[in-house]
């Protein structure tokens, strides 16, 4: 099964300016294979076709890689590990906490990091508002939150006090959500993301505390 997937992944990566090693490509394909296998019993994603997973999950996650500044990141509401697992594979020198409240998702992530030998991921089963971030994170990633208002409201305690940022992966530019953000939070930048063969727009909205 891996060769058509690998060929497709190579084709997709060739349409980007991403630098992806042989080992990273093997791990990304391995992740899709595990996601496809576990999805049948665990219902981890509505995307059923592994080829579609490459576009909608892998490429859609790793295009954010160049925007990660700092060392420690948390992926809130990670689900089956998106975007956290693909980003951890792309950035072995950074640390990722993957947070989700559902045990079956965390069990899957533990299996992934064991089988693919990913050493820079810590899976945590917790509600985001109950999680103690310690000294805080350089970046708080979110791909599946309903709105940015909910994201900054529930995750306000997670970024480092002075330098931490929120990284929200969105479709079109959510101007209505931006207009609803609280006073203490501001948009630093909105980056248009080019995801090969993905229909529709993708944007990365970066937010920080004011002052």
SEVEXKOL-931705 format. One record per residue (C-alpha): residue number from 1; z, y negated, x; chain; residue in three letters. Coordinates in nm, 4 decimals. Layout:
n:up:north:east:chain:res
NUM:Z:Y:X:A:ALA
...
This chain:
n:up:north:east:chain:res
1:0.0000:0.0000:0.0000:A:UNK
2:0.0731:-0.2370:0.2847:A:UNK
3:-0.2776:-0.2860:0.4218:A:UNK
4:-0.4331:-0.4710:0.1221:A:UNK
5:-0.1150:-0.6794:0.0996:A:UNK
6:-0.1211:-0.7552:0.4708:A:UNK
7:-0.4898:-0.8486:0.4577:A:UNK
8:-0.4241:-1.0800:0.1649:A:UNK
9:-0.1235:-1.2400:0.3360:A:UNK
10:-0.3285:-1.3011:0.6515:A:UNK
11:-0.6023:-1.4589:0.4399:A:UNK
12:-0.3541:-1.6895:0.2629:A:UNK
13:-0.1797:-1.7947:0.5845:A:UNK
14:-0.5188:-1.8720:0.7406:A:UNK
15:-0.5624:-2.1378:0.4695:A:UNK
16:-0.2501:-2.3197:0.5920:A:UNK
17:-0.1384:-2.4650:0.9253:A:UNK
18:0.1655:-2.2360:0.9379:A:UNK
19:0.2413:-2.0459:1.2569:A:UNK
20:0.3500:-1.6947:1.1518:A:UNK
21:0.4178:-1.4186:1.4053:A:UNK
22:0.3264:-1.0522:1.3686:A:UNK
23:0.6902:-0.9574:1.2987:A:UNK
24:0.7258:-1.2333:1.0404:A:UNK
25:0.4098:-1.1169:0.8628:A:UNK
26:0.5431:-0.7597:0.8556:A:UNK
27:0.8744:-0.8798:0.7124:A:UNK
28:0.7062:-1.0936:0.4456:A:UNK
29:0.4933:-0.7989:0.3337:A:UNK
30:0.7989:-0.5723:0.3473:A:UNK
31:0.9850:-0.8129:0.1216:A:UNK
32:0.7044:-0.8075:-0.1357:A:UNK
33:0.6989:-0.4269:-0.1260:A:UNK
34:1.0758:-0.4116:-0.1873:A:UNK
35:1.0544:-0.6739:-0.4613:A:UNK
36:0.7791:-0.4756:-0.6325:A:UNK
37:0.9737:-0.1488:-0.5996:A:UNK
38:1.3067:-0.2839:-0.7276:A:UNK
39:1.1445:-0.4988:-0.9953:A:UNK
40:1.0615:-0.1917:-1.2027:A:UNK
41:1.4307:-0.1131:-1.2552:A:UNK
42:1.6023:-0.4469:-1.1961:A:UNK
43:1.3545:-0.6893:-1.3582:A:UNK
44:1.3940:-0.9411:-1.0757:A:UNK
45:1.0771:-1.1416:-1.1390:A:UNK
46:0.8234:-1.1840:-1.4189:A:UNK
47:0.5456:-1.1598:-1.1587:A:UNK
48:0.4392:-0.7948:-1.1662:A:UNK
49:0.1428:-0.7796:-0.9276:A:UNK
50:0.2340:-0.7703:-0.5548:A:UNK
51:-0.0793:-0.9699:-0.4683:A:UNK
52:0.0327:-1.2409:-0.7118:A:UNK
53:0.3784:-1.2293:-0.5513:A:UNK
54:0.2202:-1.3261:-0.2183:A:UNK
55:0.0834:-1.6465:-0.3720:A:UNK
56:0.3521:-1.7346:-0.6266:A:UNK
57:0.6576:-1.6304:-0.4263:A:UNK
58:0.5814:-1.6023:-0.0536:A:UNK
59:0.3351:-1.8861:0.0104:A:UNK
60:0.5020:-2.1042:-0.2517:A:UNK
61:0.8259:-2.0696:-0.0507:A:UNK
62:0.7107:-2.0844:0.3111:A:UNK
63:0.5028:-2.4026:0.2688:A:UNK
64:0.8397:-2.5833:0.2630:A:UNK
65:0.9321:-2.4498:0.6077:A:UNK
66:0.8284:-2.7576:0.8060:A:UNK
67:1.0534:-2.9772:0.5889:A:UNK
68:1.3755:-2.7978:0.6837:A:UNK
69:1.5733:-3.0235:0.9166:A:UNK
70:1.9054:-2.8987:1.0494:A:UNK
71:2.0707:-2.5617:1.0973:A:UNK
72:2.2532:-2.4505:0.7786:A:UNK
73:2.0946:-2.4148:0.4362:A:UNK
74:2.2001:-2.2825:0.0987:A:UNK
75:1.9590:-2.1530:-0.1672:A:UNK
76:2.1302:-2.2024:-0.5035:A:UNK
77:2.0297:-1.9794:-0.7939:A:UNK
78:1.8276:-1.7775:-0.5438:A:UNK
79:1.7377:-1.5003:-0.7918:A:UNK
80:1.5801:-1.2210:-0.5868:A:UNK
81:1.5934:-1.4409:-0.2753:A:UNK
82:1.3437:-1.7190:-0.3415:A:UNK
83:1.2784:-1.9327:-0.1475:A:UNK
84:1.5645:-1.8214:0.0787:A:UNK
85:1.4340:-1.4862:0.2073:A:UNK
86:1.0814:-1.6055:0.3000:A:UNK
87:1.2285:-1.9194:0.4605:A:UNK
88:1.4865:-1.7172:0.6555:A:UNK
89:1.2056:-1.4995:0.7907:A:UNK
90:1.0101:-1.8104:0.8919:A:UNK
91:1.3161:-1.9737:1.0521:A:UNK
92:1.5172:-1.7097:1.2415:A:UNK
93:1.7010:-1.9883:1.4300:A:UNK
94:1.8484:-2.1327:1.1076:A:UNK
95:2.1230:-1.9910:0.8834:A:UNK
96:2.0841:-1.9334:0.5101:A:UNK
97:2.3400:-1.8685:0.2392:A:UNK
98:2.1770:-1.7182:-0.0721:A:UNK
99:2.3847:-1.7818:-0.3817:A:UNK
100:2.3470:-1.6209:-0.7220:A:UNK
101:2.5869:-1.5303:-1.0014:A:UNK
102:2.4165:-1.1992:-1.0898:A:UNK
103:2.5323:-0.8917:-0.9013:A:UNK
104:2.2025:-0.7019:-0.9256:A:UNK
105:2.0195:-0.9843:-0.7475:A:UNK
106:2.2758:-0.9968:-0.4669:A:UNK
107:2.2602:-0.6160:-0.4304:A:UNK
108:1.8833:-0.6417:-0.3947:A:UNK
109:1.9114:-0.9158:-0.1315:A:UNK
110:2.1614:-0.7075:0.0661:A:UNK
111:1.9149:-0.4195:0.0641:A:UNK
112:1.6334:-0.6509:0.1800:A:UNK
113:1.8254:-0.7912:0.4757:A:UNK
114:1.9347:-0.4386:0.5726:A:UNK
115:1.5886:-0.2806:0.5537:A:UNK
116:1.4001:-0.5740:0.7085:A:UNK
117:1.6722:-0.6436:0.9679:A:UNK
118:1.7125:-1.0093:0.8739:A:UNK
119:2.0148:-1.1401:1.0630:A:UNK
120:2.0433:-1.5003:0.9440:A:UNK
121:2.1151:-1.4516:0.5708:A:UNK
122:2.4529:-1.4360:0.3955:A:UNK
123:2.4264:-1.3255:0.0282:A:UNK
124:2.7048:-1.4585:-0.1962:A:UNK
125:2.7708:-1.3689:-0.5595:A:UNK
126:2.9247:-1.6776:-0.7157:A:UNK
127:2.8682:-1.9533:-0.9651:A:UNK
128:2.7524:-2.2581:-0.7718:A:UNK
129:3.0341:-2.4806:-0.8994:A:UNK
130:3.2935:-2.2274:-0.7745:A:UNK
131:3.1523:-2.1949:-0.4225:A:UNK
132:3.3402:-2.3567:-0.1351:A:UNK
133:3.0821:-2.5048:0.1028:A:UNK
134:3.3260:-2.5670:0.3879:A:UNK
135:3.1868:-2.8436:0.6086:A:UNK
136:2.8719:-2.8520:0.3958:A:UNK
137:2.5053:-2.7739:0.4470:A:UNK
138:2.2174:-2.9615:0.6069:A:UNK
139:1.9998:-2.8719:0.3099:A:UNK
140:2.0578:-2.7473:-0.0453:A:UNK
141:1.7482:-2.5628:-0.1689:A:UNK
142:1.6576:-2.5090:-0.5310:A:UNK
143:1.3478:-2.3548:-0.6778:A:UNK
144:1.4559:-2.2532:-1.0256:A:UNK
145:1.6990:-2.5149:-1.1533:A:UNK
146:1.6152:-2.6502:-1.4982:A:UNK
147:1.6339:-3.0113:-1.3818:A:UNK
148:1.7195:-3.2155:-1.0749:A:UNK
149:1.9994:-3.3797:-1.2728:A:UNK
150:2.1626:-3.0377:-1.3208:A:UNK
151:2.1004:-2.9579:-0.9555:A:UNK
152:2.2757:-3.2642:-0.8119:A:UNK
153:2.5480:-3.2439:-1.0770:A:UNK
154:2.6386:-2.8796:-1.0068:A:UNK
155:2.5692:-2.8880:-0.6326:A:UNK
156:2.7122:-3.2285:-0.5379:A:UNK
157:2.9802:-3.0626:-0.3204:A:UNK
158:2.7344:-2.8581:-0.1112:A:UNK
159:2.5474:-3.0981:0.1239:A:UNK
160:2.7124:-3.2442:0.4339:A:UNK
161:2.8784:-3.5716:0.3436:A:UNK
162:2.6650:-3.8013:0.5612:A:UNK
163:2.3471:-3.6140:0.6493:A:UNK
164:2.2966:-3.3351:0.3935:A:UNK
165:2.0002:-3.3406:0.1560:A:UNK
166:1.8881:-3.1724:-0.1648:A:UNK
167:1.5463:-3.0012:-0.1495:A:UNK
168:1.4050:-2.9414:-0.4975:A:UNK
169:1.0842:-2.7376:-0.5341:A:UNK
170:0.9012:-2.8601:-0.8418:A:UNK
171:0.5608:-2.8422:-1.0070:A:UNK
172:0.4304:-3.1873:-1.0985:A:UNK
173:0.6280:-3.4937:-0.9880:A:UNK
174:0.9152:-3.4997:-1.2412:A:UNK
175:0.9411:-3.8751:-1.2893:A:UNK
176:1.1521:-3.8347:-1.6024:A:UNK
177:1.4047:-3.6290:-1.4040:A:UNK
178:1.4019:-3.8811:-1.1192:A:UNK
179:1.4766:-4.1601:-1.3694:A:UNK
180:1.7822:-3.9677:-1.4947:A:UNK
181:1.9435:-3.9172:-1.1523:A:UNK
182:2.2977:-4.0560:-1.1121:A:UNK
183:2.3691:-4.3761:-0.9203:A:UNK
184:2.5044:-4.1961:-0.6135:A:UNK
185:2.1828:-4.0041:-0.5555:A:UNK
186:1.8434:-4.1316:-0.4395:A:UNK
187:1.5005:-3.9859:-0.3670:A:UNK
188:1.4102:-3.9997:0.0030:A:UNK
189:1.0605:-3.8581:-0.0308:A:UNK
190:0.8245:-3.6622:-0.2515:A:UNK
191:0.5891:-3.4305:-0.0621:A:UNK
192:0.2796:-3.2781:-0.2153:A:UNK
193:0.2607:-2.9080:-0.1216:A:UNK
194:-0.0653:-2.7214:-0.0768:A:UNK
195:-0.0217:-2.3577:-0.1797:A:UNK
196:-0.3423:-2.1540:-0.1323:A:UNK
197:-0.4804:-2.0049:-0.4568:A:UNK
198:-0.1910:-2.1344:-0.6692:A:UNK
199:-0.2918:-2.3041:-0.9920:A:UNK
200:-0.1206:-2.6318:-1.0722:A:UNK
201:0.0634:-2.8867:-0.8607:A:UNK
202:0.3614:-2.8220:-0.6324:A:UNK
203:0.5916:-3.0858:-0.4902:A:UNK
204:0.9024:-3.0975:-0.2768:A:UNK
205:1.1486:-3.3683:-0.3819:A:UNK
206:1.4068:-3.4580:-0.1145:A:UNK
207:1.7213:-3.6368:-0.2316:A:UNK
208:2.0349:-3.7633:-0.0612:A:UNK
209:2.3587:-3.9426:-0.1295:A:UNK
210:2.3368:-4.3197:-0.1090:A:UNK
211:2.5301:-4.4957:0.1611:A:UNK
